[in-house]
Structures are given as structure tokens and as C-alpha cells.
Amino acid sequence: MSITQPDMTQFPSPNSARQIDSAAWAVFFIWVGVVMLAGVPWAWFLVVSSFVVLGAQVLRWMSDLKIEAFGISVGLILLAAGVWELLSLQWPLMPIVMILLGVYLLWKALSRRSA
């Protein structure tokens, strides 16, 4: 009779989320440095930053960790803002979307009842 132990590599470790978040922040700071040195246009800064944020969420998903809705939202907003800028759209829709999102998040944070 042999007793087999479960393969612990199948389960995410408690530090997996922290490692993914730390790596994403590291990549973001490297990207900011590259942008500052190379003078990358604002639109491309936003697009690549969105890839960093969304990429971290994909890594969380692949590691069977909880995907953060806030991270997905921020990534999509950064992507939309970057594409908006790349297409040189004249409508001031993105600033309005950003303001509305901020108001919604503030309202949501302040309206939570303490349990």
C-alpha cells in the first residue's frame, strides 16, 4: 500500500500573487525609464502600460489566482486612452469617461456599509 502525496505544484503558492504583482510593478518602472530616456509618445506609453496591467491579470488567471476587476478595468481604460490618442480623436470622451469612473469608484468606496 503506497501513500502518494499531492503534487503541490498544481496549487498556487501564497506568494504567487505577490510575485506577479511585484514583477508587473518592476516591468512598469522599467517601461517608465525607457519612456523617459527614449521620449516615447504618450499614446504608446498608455498602450504598453495597459499591456503590463492586463498581462499581470492574465498571469493571475494562468496561475489559478483571483483576477482583479480593478486591474482589468484600469488596463482596458489605459488601452482605450492609448488607442484614442493614437487615432487622434478630437472628441473629449476619454476625459469624461475617466471622471465618471472616478466618481463611480469614489461613490462605491464611500457607500459601503461597515459590516
Secondary structure, DSSP 8 states (H G I E B T S, - for coil): -------GGGS--TTHHHHHHHHHHHHHHHHHHHHHHHT--HHHHHHHHHHHHHHHHHHHHHTT----HHHHHHHHHHHHHHHHHHTT--S-HHHHHHHHHHHHHHHHHHH----
